Amino acid sequence: MRGLLFVFFLLSVQFGLLCEHATDGSIAQSMHFAGALLGCLCAGWYSDVYGRLRAILVGVVIMVCGSLWTTAAHSFWSFALSRFVVGTGGMWSGIVMMVLVSECVEKETRAHTTSVLSCSMSVGMATTSFIAYYFRDSWRMLFLVLTILSALSGVIIWLFTEESPRWLLTNGHYSTLKSQLERWARCKNKEIPVEALDSIQSWACGEDDDQAAAKISLSSLWSGRLRRALLALLFCWAMVCFISYGVLLNVEHVGGSIYVSFFAIALVPVPFNYMAIFILEKIGRIPGLFWSFLLAGICTGLCAVSITSMQSETGSTSSAHSLASQWLLLFSVLAKATATVAFSALYTYSPELFPTAIRTSGLGMCTFVSRFGGVAAPLVIAWGNHHPAMPYVIFSICACASATAICRLPETKGKKSPQTMDDVSRLFTVVGRED
């Protein structure tokens, strides 16, 4: 699904060449992220009310419809509006999928599982560069192929994925939960303990903590104690999206083949995602986020130095200019890798801060705010047409500011996901982190 972003980038450039204003390509890219804003806003509420699985399938349907519209687009604005729809569906299904995965695994393997899911996104984008190269002379056929693949992923999810047990429990669907657990147990040739089934039956007979937890509203997170920490989290989300997509979409300034450059920048972060598993489990969520943001700031700063060197060597030998271009590609890859680690860490960390009843809404709020960074990234890159080093300078400043902001948040490594607001409050009762 995420691989469609690359094709969108190539086609926005193509349509941009036909437009009166050079910035129209950047506007079209921002339309994709504006659609993602709507997806974030709606997906959290829909998922918390109607279930994780249904929300994912609705998002896939929206994305496939938008992709078909893109295939038939015959004007710039038709293309741009279709990307708005694709952005809505892609983000709608993406954030709910992350929550579903985090709710179906133990806390010991949560970081590993979410990192693997992030790796699959990077592999998808990198693979799309090969598909795009093969269909480089027929972009409509390219979009049709990618639309079919997206629809196929939806069918696989529909056939082989089940609802989140935590959502079923919190929302009172006890008979469905019991049947689902018994079916999972039969698949593993195991039996569910009788006391566990009795507990589910007792929960169905009256209101308990889990039923009370379902009455939590998202506004509860804006209490005096949590407000400042939540603002810090939202700031980090906006900045990591701004930096990650900014470096990726600025690939045209790296030089060389756009297909090779995009492939390298999209795929190289995969091993860093696996490194994120080790970092998050060994040194913790907050130190891992701090160092990934700090390193991203250093790498983007070095990108600015490299591109300035390329400009100063314009009249020099081609070998000197090529060397500076290679350094720029290297630092761009490292910047994207460290930003990807931060992205993956935030996707692991954020659901661990929200109670079950509003977990998707909370993550949706975070990703909603992050898309403002995504919307701003193409516009800042357009500014780079006149000052090529300036976008990297801005990325570096934002990354360092995020490293500072993340220190206000509590550590969640090895802790049980909160069910109630009391559980959330206990996470923040750490010395030096109370307001």
C-alpha positions as CSV (number, residue, x, y, z in Angstrom):
1,M,0.0,0.0,0.0
2,R,2.7,2.5,1.0
3,G,4.5,1.9,-2.3
4,L,1.9,4.0,-4.1
5,L,3.6,7.0,-2.6
6,F,6.5,6.6,-5.0
7,V,4.3,6.4,-8.1
8,F,2.4,9.5,-6.8
9,F,5.7,11.3,-6.5
10,L,6.8,10.4,-10.1
11,L,3.4,11.4,-11.6
12,S,3.2,14.7,-9.7
13,V,6.5,15.6,-11.4
14,Q,5.0,14.5,-14.7
15,F,1.9,16.6,-14.3
16,G,3.9,19.4,-12.8
17,L,5.8,19.7,-16.0
18,L,2.5,20.5,-17.8
19,C,1.4,23.1,-15.2
20,E,1.8,26.8,-15.4
21,H,3.4,27.0,-11.9
22,A,6.4,24.9,-10.9
23,T,5.0,24.5,-7.4
24,D,1.9,22.6,-8.6
25,G,3.7,19.3,-8.2
26,S,4.4,20.1,-4.6
27,I,0.7,21.0,-4.1
28,A,-0.3,17.7,-5.6
29,Q,2.0,15.9,-3.1
30,S,0.5,17.9,-0.2
31,M,-2.9,16.8,-1.3
32,H,-2.0,13.2,-0.5
33,F,-1.0,14.1,3.0
34,A,-4.1,16.3,3.4
35,G,-6.1,13.2,2.6
36,A,-4.1,11.4,5.3
37,L,-5.2,14.1,7.7
38,L,-8.9,13.1,7.1
39,G,-8.0,9.4,7.4
40,C,-6.4,9.9,10.7
41,L,-9.3,12.0,12.0
42,C,-12.0,9.5,11.0
43,A,-10.2,6.1,11.4
44,G,-9.7,6.4,15.2
45,W,-13.3,7.1,16.0
46,Y,-14.6,4.5,13.5
47,S,-12.2,1.8,14.8
48,D,-13.0,2.4,18.4
49,V,-16.7,2.3,17.8
50,Y,-17.1,-0.4,15.0
51,G,-13.9,-2.5,15.5
52,R,-10.4,-2.7,14.2
53,L,-10.9,-5.2,11.4
54,R,-13.9,-3.5,9.8
55,A,-12.1,-0.1,9.9
56,I,-9.1,-1.7,8.1
57,L,-11.3,-3.1,5.3
58,V,-13.1,0.3,4.9
59,G,-9.8,2.0,4.5
60,V,-8.6,-0.5,1.9
61,V,-11.9,0.1,-0.1
62,I,-11.4,3.8,0.0
63,M,-7.8,3.5,-1.1
64,V,-8.6,1.2,-4.0
65,C,-11.4,3.5,-5.2
66,G,-9.0,6.4,-5.1
67,S,-6.4,4.5,-7.0
68,L,-8.8,3.6,-9.8
69,W,-9.7,7.3,-10.0
70,T,-6.0,8.1,-10.4
71,T,-5.7,5.6,-13.2
72,A,-8.5,7.4,-15.1
73,A,-7.3,11.0,-14.3
74,H,-7.0,13.2,-17.3
75,S,-6.1,16.5,-15.7
76,F,-3.8,17.8,-12.9
77,W,-6.6,18.6,-10.5
78,S,-8.4,15.3,-11.1
79,F,-5.1,13.5,-10.3
80,A,-4.5,15.7,-7.2
81,L,-8.0,15.0,-5.8
82,S,-7.7,11.3,-6.5
83,R,-4.5,11.3,-4.4
84,F,-6.4,13.0,-1.6
85,V,-8.8,10.0,-1.6
86,V,-5.9,7.5,-1.7
87,G,-4.2,9.3,1.2
88,T,-7.4,9.1,3.2
89,G,-7.8,5.3,2.7
90,G,-4.1,4.5,3.1
91,M,-3.7,6.3,6.4
92,W,-7.2,5.0,7.6
93,S,-6.2,1.4,7.2
94,G,-2.5,1.9,8.2
95,I,-3.0,3.3,11.7
96,V,-5.7,0.8,12.6
97,M,-3.5,-2.0,11.4
98,M,-0.8,-0.9,13.7
99,V,-3.1,-0.8,16.6
100,L,-4.6,-4.2,15.8
101,V,-1.1,-5.8,15.7
102,S,-0.1,-4.1,19.0
103,E,-3.2,-5.4,20.7
104,C,-2.8,-9.0,19.6
105,V,0.8,-9.6,20.9
106,E,2.4,-9.8,24.3
107,K,4.2,-6.7,25.6
108,E,7.6,-8.6,25.3
109,T,7.2,-8.9,21.5
110,R,5.3,-5.7,20.8
111,A,8.4,-3.7,19.7
112,H,9.5,-6.6,17.5
113,T,6.1,-7.0,15.8
114,T,5.5,-3.3,15.1
115,S,9.1,-3.0,13.7
116,V,8.5,-5.9,11.3
117,L,5.3,-4.1,10.2
118,S,7.3,-0.9,9.6
119,C,9.8,-3.0,7.6
120,S,7.1,-4.3,5.3
121,M,6.1,-0.7,4.5
122,S,9.7,0.2,3.5
123,V,10.0,-3.0,1.4
124,G,6.7,-2.1,-0.3
125,M,8.0,1.4,-1.3
126,A,11.3,0.0,-2.5
127,T,9.6,-2.8,-4.5
128,T,7.4,-0.2,-6.2
129,S,10.5,1.5,-7.7
130,F,11.1,-1.8,-9.7
131,I,7.5,-2.0,-10.8
132,A,7.6,1.7,-11.7
133,Y,10.7,1.2,-13.8
134,Y,9.2,-1.7,-15.7
135,F,6.0,0.3,-16.5
136,R,7.8,3.7,-16.9
137,D,6.3,4.1,-20.4
138,S,2.7,3.4,-19.2
139,W,1.9,5.0,-15.9
140,R,-1.8,4.1,-16.1
141,M,-1.0,0.4,-16.4
142,L,1.4,0.9,-13.5
143,F,-1.4,2.3,-11.3
144,L,-3.8,-0.4,-12.4
145,V,-1.3,-3.1,-11.3
146,L,-0.7,-1.4,-7.9
147,T,-4.4,-1.0,-7.4
148,I,-4.9,-4.8,-8.0
149,L,-2.2,-5.5,-5.5
150,S,-3.8,-3.2,-2.9
151,A,-7.2,-4.9,-3.5
152,L,-5.5,-8.3,-3.1
153,S,-4.1,-7.2,0.2
154,G,-7.6,-6.3,1.4
155,V,-8.9,-9.7,0.4
156,I,-6.1,-11.4,2.4
157,I,-6.8,-9.3,5.4
158,W,-10.5,-10.1,5.2
159,L,-9.9,-13.9,4.9
160,F,-7.1,-14.3,7.5
161,T,-7.4,-11.5,10.1
162,E,-9.7,-11.5,13.1
163,E,-10.9,-8.8,15.4
164,S,-8.7,-7.5,18.3
165,P,-9.4,-9.5,21.5
166,R,-8.8,-6.3,23.6
167,W,-11.4,-4.4,21.6
168,L,-13.9,-7.2,22.0
169,L,-13.3,-7.3,25.7
170,T,-13.5,-3.6,26.3
171,N,-16.6,-3.1,24.2
172,G,-18.6,-6.0,25.8
173,H,-18.5,-8.5,22.9
174,Y,-17.9,-11.4,25.3
175,S,-19.6,-14.2,23.3
176,T,-17.6,-13.3,20.2
177,L,-14.4,-13.1,22.2
178,K,-15.0,-16.5,23.8
179,S,-15.7,-18.1,20.4
180,Q,-12.6,-16.5,18.9
181,L,-10.3,-17.6,21.7
182,E,-11.6,-21.2,21.5
183,R,-11.0,-21.2,17.7
184,W,-7.4,-20.0,18.2
185,A,-6.9,-22.6,20.9
186,R,-8.1,-25.4,18.6
187,C,-5.7,-24.2,15.9
188,K,-2.8,-24.7,18.3
189,N,-4.2,-28.0,19.7
190,K,-4.6,-26.4,23.1
191,E,-7.4,-25.8,25.6
192,I,-8.3,-22.5,27.3
193,P,-8.3,-22.9,31.1
194,V,-11.8,-23.2,32.6
195,E,-11.2,-20.3,34.9
196,A,-10.4,-18.0,31.9
197,L,-13.8,-18.9,30.3
198,D,-15.5,-18.4,33.6
199,S,-14.0,-14.9,33.9
200,I,-15.3,-14.0,30.4
201,Q,-18.7,-15.2,31.5
202,S,-18.6,-13.2,34.7
203,W,-17.6,-10.1,32.8
204,A,-20.7,-10.5,30.6
205,C,-23.0,-10.5,33.6
206,G,-22.2,-7.0,34.9
207,E,-20.1,-3.9,34.6
208,D,-16.5,-4.2,35.6
209,D,-13.3,-2.2,35.1
210,D,-13.1,-3.1,31.4
211,Q,-16.7,-1.9,30.8
212,A,-16.0,1.3,32.7
213,A,-12.8,1.7,30.7
214,A,-15.0,1.8,27.5
215,K,-16.5,5.1,28.8
216,I,-13.2,7.0,28.7
217,S,-13.2,9.9,26.3
218,L,-10.3,11.3,24.4
219,S,-10.7,14.6,26.2
220,S,-9.5,12.9,29.4
221,L,-6.0,12.9,28.1
222,W,-6.0,16.8,28.1
223,S,-6.1,16.9,31.9
224,G,-3.6,19.2,33.6
225,R,-1.1,16.5,34.4
226,L,-1.0,15.0,30.9
227,R,-1.5,17.9,28.7
228,R,2.2,19.1,28.4
229,A,3.5,15.5,27.8
230,L,0.8,14.9,25.2
231,L,1.8,18.1,23.4
232,A,5.4,17.0,23.4
233,L,4.3,13.6,21.9
234,L,2.3,15.3,19.2
235,F,5.2,17.6,18.3
236,C,7.5,14.6,17.8
237,W,4.9,13.0,15.6
238,A,4.7,16.1,13.4
239,M,8.4,16.4,13.1
240,V,9.2,12.8,12.4
241,C,6.7,12.8,9.5
242,F,8.1,16.1,8.2
243,I,11.7,14.8,8.3
244,S,11.0,11.3,7.0
245,Y,8.9,12.2,4.0
246,G,10.9,15.4,3.4
247,V,14.1,13.4,2.9
248,L,12.3,10.8,0.8
249,L,10.6,13.3,-1.5
250,N,13.7,15.4,-1.9
251,V,15.3,12.5,-3.8
252,E,15.4,14.6,-7.0
253,H,18.2,16.7,-5.5
254,V,20.4,13.7,-4.7
255,G,21.4,13.2,-8.4
256,G,21.6,10.0,-10.5
257,S,18.7,7.8,-11.4
258,I,15.6,8.7,-9.4
259,Y,14.6,4.9,-9.4
260,V,18.0,3.9,-7.8
261,S,18.0,6.8,-5.4
262,F,14.5,6.2,-4.2
263,F,15.1,2.4,-3.9
264,A,18.2,3.0,-1.7
265,I,16.5,5.6,0.5
266,A,13.4,3.5,0.9
267,L,15.0,0.0,1.4
268,V,18.1,0.8,3.4
269,P,16.1,1.7,6.6
270,V,14.8,-2.0,6.7
271,P,17.9,-3.2,8.7
272,F,17.6,-0.1,10.9
273,N,14.1,-1.1,11.7
274,Y,15.4,-4.4,13.1
275,M,18.0,-2.5,14.9
276,A,15.1,-0.5,16.5
277,I,13.9,-3.7,18.0
278,F,17.1,-4.2,19.8
279,I,17.3,-0.5,20.8
280,L,13.7,-0.3,22.2
281,E,14.1,-3.5,24.2
282,K,17.6,-3.0,25.5
283,I,17.8,0.7,26.3
284,G,14.1,1.6,26.3
285,R,11.7,3.7,24.3
286,I,12.7,7.2,25.4
287,P,16.5,6.7,25.0
288,G,15.9,5.0,21.7
289,L,13.7,7.9,20.4
290,F,16.2,10.5,21.8
291,W,19.2,9.1,19.9
292,S,17.3,8.4,16.7
293,F,16.1,12.0,16.5
294,L,19.5,13.4,17.4
295,L,21.2,11.2,14.7
296,A,18.6,12.3,12.2
297,G,19.4,15.9,13.0
298,I,23.1,15.3,12.5
299,C,22.6,13.4,9.2
300,T,20.3,16.1,7.7
301,G,22.8,18.7,8.8
302,L,25.5,16.8,6.9
303,C,23.2,16.7,3.9
304,A,23.0,20.5,3.9
305,V,26.8,20.6,4.0
306,S,27.1,18.1,1.1
307,I,24.6,19.9,-1.1
308,T,26.4,23.2,-0.4
309,S,29.6,21.6,-1.4
310,M,28.0,20.4,-4.7
311,Q,26.9,23.9,-5.5
312,S,30.4,25.3,-4.8
313,E,32.0,22.6,-7.1
314,T,29.7,23.3,-10.0
315,G,32.6,24.7,-12.0
316,S,35.0,22.0,-10.7
317,T,35.8,18.6,-12.2
318,S,33.0,16.1,-12.6
319,S,34.7,13.7,-10.2
320,A,34.6,16.2,-7.4
321,H,30.9,17.0,-8.1
322,S,30.2,13.2,-8.2
323,L,31.9,12.6,-4.9
324,A,29.8,15.3,-3.2
325,S,26.7,13.8,-4.8
326,Q,27.7,10.4,-3.3
327,W,28.1,11.9,0.1
328,L,24.7,13.5,-0.2
329,L,23.1,10.1,-1.1
330,L,24.9,8.5,1.8
331,F,23.7,11.1,4.4
332,S,20.2,11.1,2.9
333,V,20.0,7.3,3.3
334,L,21.3,7.6,6.9
335,A,18.9,10.5,7.7
336,K,15.9,8.5,6.3
337,A,17.1,5.4,8.2
338,T,17.3,7.2,11.6
339,A,14.0,9.0,10.9
340,T,12.5,5.6,10.1
341,V,13.7,4.2,13.4
342,A,12.1,7.1,15.2
343,F,8.9,6.6,13.2
344,S,8.9,2.9,14.1
345,A,9.6,3.7,17.8
346,L,6.7,6.1,17.9
347,Y,4.3,3.6,16.5
348,T,5.5,1.2,19.2
349,Y,5.5,3.7,22.0
350,S,2.4,5.7,21.4
351,P,-0.2,2.9,21.7
352,E,1.4,2.0,25.1
353,L,0.4,5.4,26.5
354,F,-3.4,5.2,25.7
355,P,-6.1,3.1,27.4
356,T,-7.7,0.4,25.2
357,A,-11.1,2.2,24.8
358,I,-9.4,5.2,23.0
359,R,-6.1,3.6,21.8
360,T,-6.9,3.9,18.1
361,S,-8.4,7.4,18.6
362,G,-5.2,8.4,20.5
363,L,-2.9,7.0,17.8
364,G,-5.2,8.6,15.2
365,M,-4.8,11.9,16.9
366,C,-1.0,11.5,16.8
367,T,-0.9,10.5,13.1
368,F,-3.4,13.3,12.3
369,V,-1.0,15.9,13.8
370,S,1.9,14.2,12.0
371,R,0.3,14.7,8.6
372,F,0.7,18.4,9.1
373,G,4.4,17.7,8.8
374,G,3.7,15.6,5.7
375,V,1.7,18.4,4.1
376,A,4.5,20.9,4.9
377,A,7.3,18.7,3.6
378,P,6.7,19.1,-0.2
379,L,6.2,22.9,0.3
380,V,9.5,23.2,2.0
381,I,11.2,21.1,-0.7
382,A,9.7,23.5,-3.3
383,W,11.5,26.3,-1.5
384,G,14.7,24.2,-1.9
385,N,14.4,24.8,-5.7
386,H,15.9,28.2,-4.9
387,H,17.9,27.3,-1.8
388,P,18.8,23.6,-2.1
389,A,20.4,23.3,1.3
390,M,17.7,25.1,3.3
391,P,15.2,22.1,3.6
392,Y,18.0,20.0,5.2
393,V,18.8,22.8,7.6
394,I,15.2,23.0,8.6
395,F,15.0,19.2,9.0
396,S,18.1,19.2,11.2
397,I,16.7,21.9,13.5
398,C,13.3,20.1,13.8
399,A,15.0,16.7,14.6
400,C,17.1,18.2,17.4
401,A,14.1,20.0,18.8
402,S,12.2,16.6,18.8
403,A,15.1,15.0,20.7
404,T,14.7,17.6,23.4
405,A,10.9,17.3,23.5
406,I,10.8,13.5,23.8
407,C,12.6,13.7,27.2
408,R,9.4,14.9,28.8
409,L,7.7,11.5,28.2
410,P,7.6,8.5,30.5
411,E,9.2,5.1,29.8
412,T,6.9,2.2,29.0
413,K,9.3,-0.6,28.3
414,G,8.1,-3.8,30.0
415,K,4.9,-2.3,31.3
416,K,1.4,-3.5,30.7
417,S,-0.7,-1.5,28.3
418,P,-3.1,0.8,30.3
419,Q,-6.8,0.0,30.5
420,T,-8.0,3.0,32.5
421,M,-7.1,6.6,33.0
422,D,-5.7,5.7,36.4
423,D,-3.2,3.4,34.6
424,V,-2.2,6.2,32.3
425,S,-1.7,8.6,35.2
426,R,0.6,6.1,36.9
427,L,2.8,6.1,33.8
428,F,3.3,9.8,34.2
429,T,4.0,9.8,38.0
430,V,7.8,9.7,37.4
431,V,10.1,12.0,39.3
432,G,10.9,15.0,37.1
433,R,8.0,14.4,34.7
434,E,5.0,15.6,36.6
435,D,3.5,19.0,35.7
